[in-house]
Amino acid sequence: MSLQSIFIRLGNPILAALLRSPLHAMVDGGMMLISVTGRRSGKAYTTPVNYLRDGETLTVISMRERTWWRNLRGGAEVGMHLQGKARRGQATLAEDDASVADGLGCLLARNPAYARFLGVRIQSDGTSEPDDLARAARSRVVVSIHLM
């Protein structure tokens, strides 16, 4: 078992408890719980995720190796525990490399500080390095959630 999977197994329940508690402000500045329903099982899955907000739209970037986002193929309604409140939203998924690269490029245009996290260099004109975007897109998906 990798160190990352150990952290996820131990850390996610702790983060989830904090995000649901009155102490949520300690960790929820850009972190929320998302609940998705399994397409085959019908079971609800809840996991902590990082997000960026632009008005009524939340953007979540996930590694492809994670599995929760697969239930959003074709679009789906999701539940969220966002800033101490239960919310609902309509999620769409970008998982093909070109769409993910476009989504990452838009995100970086608004929030260039995330370039370091994604391993993308910002060029002198402020745009993202295309080869870096393409590489980052191969290992990620972009989930857009419109709040209801």
Summary of the structure (lengths in Angstrom):
residues: 148
radius of gyration: 15.5
end to end distance: 38.6
largest distance: 48.5
contacts: 409
relative contact order: 0.17
helix: 36%
strand: 34%
